[in-house]
Each structure stands twice: as C-alpha cells, then as structure tokens.
Amino acid sequence: MLVLVKKNKHKQAQQFISKFVQISLVLSLLGQVACSGPTPEEQFATAEAAAMDAAHDSTKFAQASNLLESVVAAQAQTPLAPRALKALAILRQQRGDIQGAISTYQRLLDGYAASDEADEAQFMIAFIYEEHLADLTAARDAYQAVIDNYPGTELAANAQRLLPNVGRPPEEWVNFQDDPPTH
C-alpha cells in the first residue's frame, strides 16, 4: 500500500508539473504578444514623425501615408484615428494633393464628427475651397457647417467672421494697423 500511495503522489506531482509548465508557456506567449511591437501612442508618434519628414521630402510620402493609414486602421476606436487622419490631410495638402486633403478631412468628419479634430477638419475644408479651389459656394457651405455643427468653438467664431467675406480680399474687410499702438 505504501508503494501505491507513493506512485499516486508521484503521478499527481507529474500532473501538477505538466499543468504548471503548460500555464507558464501560455502566459509567456501572451506576454510576448502583448509586449511585442510599439504601443499605439508610439505607433502614432512614428507615423507623425514620418509625415513631418515627408512634408520636406517627397520620396517619403508613401511611407508616411502608409504609417498614418495603419494607425487609422489599428486604432479606429480610439482618439488616435482622427489625429492620424488630420495629419494625413495636412500632409496631402502640403504635397499639393488638394482633393486628397479634402477627402481625408471628410473621412475624419464622417467617422469622427465628435472628435477634438472635427471642427478643424470642417474649417480646413472651407479654407481649401476658398483659397485653393476658389469654389466660393462650397466654401460658404463649409464655413456654415462649422458654425452649425461646432457652435461655441473658436473656429465657429472665426467661420462666422469669415462667412460674409468669402471671396473678398482681406484688405477690404480686415482692419490692418500699420503702426503699433503707442503707450
């Protein structure tokens, strides 16, 4: 009987060790998966830095664009996605892809209308229509959308001031001061 008890305890010990090893391996693999690769914030920072480089070096545009799009895809449910779309729209505008910039700002509005970047995206659409495309009707509509959709924001106040002056040279309606005030 003593032999039977020892065999049973030995078998239980082997089973325990086997389970322990299995659990350790699973936890180790989970740790590697969770710890592999950059954090979402690091991924965005890398993409943003690439976009800044691409603004001055056209050979880096595709890489920066791909990095920003990957942030949008991987972080679609986080505030990083609209930030990445904004950076991509700015990059496209800097590279002269005006329609691409409008399209990207519109993607931001369509997917993230309540984000911190949305009012700026709507305002930039208006600005691009006015300044780059001279489509004054579209500019007026876009400025009105800033006022309607983002009331109380600084950009809504700016849009309110710009709306009646769309298409007019600033010299006609902006009060420029040639001499600084003296005290």
C-alpha positions as CSV (number, residue, x, y, z in Angstrom):
1,M,0.0,0.0,0.0
2,L,2.9,2.3,0.7
3,V,4.1,1.8,-2.8
4,L,0.6,2.6,-4.2
5,V,0.5,5.9,-2.2
6,K,4.0,6.9,-3.4
7,K,3.0,6.1,-7.1
8,N,-0.2,8.1,-6.7
9,K,1.7,11.1,-5.2
10,H,4.3,10.8,-7.9
11,K,1.6,10.8,-10.6
12,Q,-0.1,13.8,-9.0
13,A,3.2,15.7,-8.8
14,Q,3.9,15.0,-12.5
15,Q,0.4,16.2,-13.5
16,F,0.9,19.3,-11.4
17,I,4.3,20.0,-13.1
18,S,2.8,19.4,-16.5
19,K,-0.1,21.8,-15.9
20,F,2.3,24.3,-14.4
21,V,4.6,24.1,-17.5
22,Q,1.6,24.5,-19.8
23,I,0.2,27.5,-17.9
24,S,3.7,29.1,-17.8
25,L,4.1,28.6,-21.6
26,V,0.7,30.2,-22.3
27,L,1.4,33.1,-20.0
28,S,4.8,33.6,-21.6
29,L,3.3,33.6,-25.1
30,L,0.6,36.1,-24.0
31,G,3.3,38.3,-22.5
32,Q,5.3,38.2,-25.8
33,V,2.2,39.0,-27.9
34,A,1.2,41.8,-25.5
35,C,4.7,43.2,-25.3
36,S,5.7,42.9,-28.9
37,G,5.5,45.9,-31.1
38,P,5.1,49.6,-30.2
39,T,2.3,51.0,-28.2
40,P,-0.5,52.8,-30.1
41,E,1.0,56.1,-29.0
42,E,4.4,55.1,-30.2
43,Q,2.9,53.9,-33.5
44,F,1.2,57.3,-33.9
45,A,4.4,59.2,-33.0
46,T,6.4,57.3,-35.6
47,A,3.7,58.0,-38.2
48,E,3.6,61.7,-37.3
49,A,7.4,62.0,-37.4
50,A,7.3,60.3,-40.9
51,A,4.7,62.8,-42.0
52,M,6.9,65.7,-40.9
53,D,9.8,64.2,-42.8
54,A,7.6,63.6,-45.9
55,A,6.5,67.3,-45.9
56,H,10.0,68.2,-46.9
57,D,11.0,65.0,-48.8
58,S,8.5,63.7,-51.4
59,T,10.2,60.3,-51.6
60,K,9.0,59.7,-48.0
61,F,5.3,60.5,-48.7
62,A,4.2,56.9,-49.4
63,Q,5.8,55.6,-46.3
64,A,4.3,58.3,-44.1
65,S,0.9,57.9,-45.7
66,N,1.0,54.1,-45.1
67,L,2.0,54.6,-41.5
68,L,-0.8,57.1,-40.9
69,E,-3.3,54.8,-42.6
70,S,-2.1,51.9,-40.4
71,V,-2.7,53.9,-37.3
72,V,-6.3,54.7,-38.5
73,A,-6.9,51.0,-39.2
74,A,-5.4,49.7,-35.9
75,Q,-6.8,52.5,-33.7
76,A,-10.1,53.1,-35.3
77,Q,-12.0,53.2,-32.0
78,T,-9.5,55.5,-30.2
79,P,-8.8,59.2,-30.5
80,L,-5.6,58.4,-32.4
81,A,-7.5,57.6,-35.6
82,P,-8.9,61.1,-36.1
83,R,-5.5,62.6,-35.2
84,A,-3.8,60.4,-37.8
85,L,-6.4,61.4,-40.4
86,K,-5.8,65.0,-39.6
87,A,-2.0,64.5,-40.0
88,L,-2.6,62.7,-43.3
89,A,-4.9,65.5,-44.6
90,I,-2.3,68.1,-43.7
91,L,0.4,66.1,-45.4
92,R,-1.7,65.7,-48.6
93,Q,-2.4,69.5,-48.6
94,Q,1.3,70.2,-48.1
95,R,2.2,67.9,-51.0
96,G,-0.3,69.7,-53.3
97,D,-3.0,67.0,-53.3
98,I,-5.8,69.4,-52.5
99,Q,-8.6,66.9,-53.4
100,G,-6.9,64.2,-51.3
101,A,-6.7,66.6,-48.4
102,I,-10.5,67.5,-48.7
103,S,-11.3,63.8,-49.0
104,T,-9.2,62.9,-45.9
105,Y,-10.8,65.7,-43.9
106,Q,-14.2,64.4,-45.0
107,R,-13.2,60.9,-43.8
108,L,-12.4,62.4,-40.4
109,L,-15.8,64.1,-40.3
110,D,-17.7,61.0,-41.5
111,G,-16.1,58.7,-38.9
112,Y,-15.2,61.0,-36.0
113,A,-17.6,64.0,-36.1
114,A,-17.5,64.3,-32.3
115,S,-13.7,64.2,-32.1
116,D,-11.4,67.1,-31.0
117,E,-10.2,67.4,-34.6
118,A,-13.6,67.6,-36.3
119,D,-14.2,71.3,-36.1
120,E,-10.7,72.0,-37.6
121,A,-11.3,69.4,-40.3
122,Q,-14.6,71.2,-41.3
123,F,-12.9,74.6,-41.2
124,M,-10.0,73.4,-43.3
125,I,-12.4,72.1,-45.9
126,A,-13.9,75.6,-46.1
127,F,-10.5,77.2,-46.3
128,I,-9.3,74.9,-49.0
129,Y,-12.4,75.5,-51.1
130,E,-12.0,79.3,-50.7
131,E,-8.2,79.7,-51.0
132,H,-7.1,76.8,-53.2
133,L,-10.1,76.0,-55.4
134,A,-11.9,79.3,-55.5
135,D,-15.2,77.4,-55.1
136,L,-16.9,80.2,-53.1
137,T,-20.2,78.4,-52.8
138,A,-18.6,75.3,-51.4
139,A,-16.5,77.5,-49.1
140,R,-19.6,79.2,-47.8
141,D,-21.4,75.9,-47.2
142,A,-18.4,74.5,-45.4
143,Y,-18.0,77.6,-43.2
144,Q,-21.7,77.4,-42.3
145,A,-21.2,73.8,-41.4
146,V,-18.5,74.8,-38.9
147,I,-21.0,77.3,-37.4
148,D,-23.9,74.9,-37.3
149,N,-22.0,71.8,-36.2
150,Y,-19.5,73.2,-33.7
151,P,-21.2,76.2,-32.1
152,G,-19.3,77.9,-29.3
153,T,-15.9,76.9,-30.6
154,E,-13.2,79.4,-31.6
155,L,-13.3,78.1,-35.2
156,A,-17.1,78.6,-35.3
157,A,-16.5,82.2,-34.3
158,N,-13.8,82.5,-37.0
159,A,-16.1,81.0,-39.6
160,Q,-18.8,83.5,-38.5
161,R,-16.4,86.3,-39.2
162,L,-15.2,84.9,-42.5
163,L,-18.5,83.8,-44.0
164,P,-19.8,87.2,-45.1
165,N,-16.3,88.0,-46.6
166,V,-15.7,84.8,-48.6
167,G,-14.1,85.7,-51.9
168,R,-13.2,89.2,-50.8
169,P,-9.5,90.3,-50.4
170,P,-8.6,90.7,-46.7
171,E,-7.5,94.3,-47.4
172,E,-11.2,95.1,-48.0
173,W,-12.5,93.9,-44.6
174,V,-9.7,93.2,-42.2
175,N,-8.6,96.2,-40.1
176,F,-4.8,96.2,-40.5
177,Q,-2.8,98.5,-38.3
178,D,0.3,99.9,-39.9
179,D,1.7,101.4,-36.8
180,P,1.7,99.6,-33.5
181,P,-0.1,101.4,-30.7
182,T,2.0,103.7,-28.5
183,H,1.6,103.7,-24.8
